[in-house]
Amino acid sequence: MRRDTSVESSRTGAGIAGLIPIYLRGVAMGAADIIPGVSGGTMALILGIYERLIEALRSIARPPFLRALFSGKFGRAFAIIDAAFLVALVAGIATSVVTLARLLSHLLETHPEFVFAFFFGLVFASVILVAQRIRSVTLWSWLLFAAGAVAAFLLVGLSPAETPDAAWFLFLSGAVAISALLLPGISGAFVLVLLGKYSYVLGAVTRGDIGALLAVGAGAVFGVLSFTQLLGWLFRKYHDATLALLCGVMLGSLRKVWPWQAEVDGRLVNLLPKDGFWSADGGAGWAILLALVGALLVVGLDYVAAQEERRAEAARRPAEAD
């Protein structure tokens, strides 16, 4: 199994050049987050930085960082939370959101079948590649995989709920949404939709409702600091079981990015393509090609990450020998 260390070299002195691959991974994560039903956590897992991301976020709420911070040892504090990695990643995500949001929104309005087909292939290939990182496949792994798949399949089929606009519920919504965002296969934006708060939060941004945004933001911060503790612990204690569960979640979430959907009684229902095979309005031929492109992109990214890890491992060996 490939370890999640493809970018450790930047932690050990690779400098700005070593952060460029992290920034580009952030761009990929941001592009995924824009698409409803696609999680940036999925992209982080594909690109080999998921466990490093969870560990960095987890460190923010742990005693070593807090002791260093409050004692004025800022360099030590930033090193503990892998600050350079986080800054480069967030910068990439922000760049992608700012530059690609309008384009992807337009494509979702004009050719949603093709956009979802691309991401369907991307996520499906990711399930296979990530599953290969499970070192020991057991009956327990298969059960967790099945449980994750069923749970995600049912979750993404739920209808939005009617919920209150009170500050406490906005806080809860922010915490749950950001926790979902950290999970591969589950979109934080989609969770806000299920909680009936997606449009409300977007409206709060538009009208400048600072109180609502602060409540959601505070919930998001709480969610990140608390949920990453659980994820970090699970990866340390039950690495293979956690990966098996996450693979199942990604597989079940494919229901949300099935290319052909229609709204029936307020719910999205997956359909079979009806137009001509090569129709520009959602033809199966183009959709299959785009799904293959998405799958090949994942395979290519996985190969690049593996090569980068080999180079980093080769660079570490002489240092360890000294």
Salt bridges, closest charged atoms under 4 A:
GLU8 OE1 - ARG316 NH1 3.50
GLU51 OE2 - HIS239 NE2 2.89
GLU55 OE2 - ARG58 NH1 3.51
GLU55 OE2 - ARG236 NH2 2.89
ASP82 OD2 - ARG11 NH2 3.20
ASP82 OD2 - ARG52 NE 2.58
ASP165 OD1 - LYS197 NZ 3.11
ASP209 OD2 - ARG207 NH2 3.58
ASP240 OD1 - ARG135 NE 3.47
ASP240 OD1 - HIS239 ND1 3.32
ASP302 OD1 - ARG2 NH1 2.88
ASP302 OD1 - ARG133 NH2 3.30
GLU308 OE1 - ARG25 NH2 3.44
GLU309 OE1 - ARG2 NE 3.44
GLU313 OE1 - ARG3 NH2 3.60
GLU313 OE1 - ARG316 NH2 2.37
